[in-house]
């Protein structure tokens, strides 16, 4: 099946803002019907999220203040892909830095796109097993978070009762059925 009748083509593109993490673009596009329109979107370097299983069967989670919404969120370990960094290396680095754990077994499960209407961000989903370590974090400068453990069932319940509202975490938890 062809998607040609849905595709928009870029006619021009301009940078609106370039920050430390995000870049905002404004493009003029040709629509499938020949008309033109404007598309504004955020360019993001991409990220990973990790379902990290402890030997007791529980998953590692983090409690972290997220400034845009001015509240503490319960979420899975995750982080930004650095330029030129392999996805698996990003996952290993983020797990070690944020939780202090290493994992002997890694598997890439899939990808999710959290904000398709206004961002090109992708989040690669990994599962990590056979965790080892003392739980000694190596947090980035000005990063503050608390590591907690939840069973998969406790995590599902936290989604249903509203304690977990983070999209990447909810999506990754959906993959538990395949783990």
C-alpha positions, 0 to 999 in steps of 0.5 A, spaced: 500 500 500 502 506 498 502 512 502 504 517 497 497 521 498 499 522 505 506 525 504 508 532 505 514 535 502 519 540 505 519 546 501 523 550 506 526 550 513 529 555 518 531 555 525 527 558 530 531 557 536 537 553 538 538 551 545 543 546 549 538 540 548 532 542 543 532 545 536 526 549 534 524 549 526 519 552 522 518 549 515 514 550 509 511 544 506 507 542 500 501 538 502 498 532 498 493 536 495 498 541 492 497 547 497 502 549 502 502 550 510 507 551 515 510 546 520 513 547 527 517 542 530 522 540 535 528 537 533 531 532 539 537 528 539 533 522 541 533 518 548 533 511 551 528 508 556 530 501 560 526 496 564 532 494 569 530 487 572 533 486 579 535 479 581 528 479 586 524 480 580 522 488 581 524 493 576 528 500 578 524 506 577 526 513 579 523 519 582 525 526 579 523 533 579 521 535 572 521 542 571 516 544 565 510 541 570 513 543 576 512 536 580 516 529 581 515 524 577 515 516 577 519 513 571 524 508 569 531 510 568 532 514 561 537 519 558 539 522 552 543 519 546 549 523 546 552 525 539 555 519 535 553 514 541 551 507 540 544 506 542 546 500 547 552 504 550 547 510 551 542 505 555 548 502 559 551 509 561 544 511 563 543 505 567 550 506 571 550 513 572 542 514 574 542 507 578 549 505 580 547 498 576 551 494 571 547 489 567 550 482 564 544 481 559 541 487 554 536 486 549 533 492 545 525 491 545 523 497 540 522 504 539 516 509 541 515 516 539 512 520 544 510 527 541 509 526 534 505 532 532 510 537 534 517 533 535 522 528 532 524 525 538 524 517 538 526 513 545 529 506 544 526 501 549 531 496 552 531 491 557 536 490 562 537 483 566 542 480 571 543 487 574 550 488 579 552 493 583 552 497 589 547 502 587 552 508 587 549 513 582 554 517 578 549 523 577 550 529 572 552 535 575 545 538 577 541 532 577 537 529 583 533 523 583 531 517 588 532 510 585 526 506 588 524 498 586 517 496 584 514 489 582 511 489 575 504 489 578 506 495 582 508 499 576 502 497 572 497 499 578 501 505 579 499 507 572 492 505 573 492 510 579 495 516 576 502 515 580 505 514 573 503 518 567 510 519 564 509 516 556 515 513 555 515 509 562 507 507 560 510 505 553 516 501 556 511 497 561 507 495 555 513 491 553 513 487 559 508 482 556 514 480 551 519 480 556 
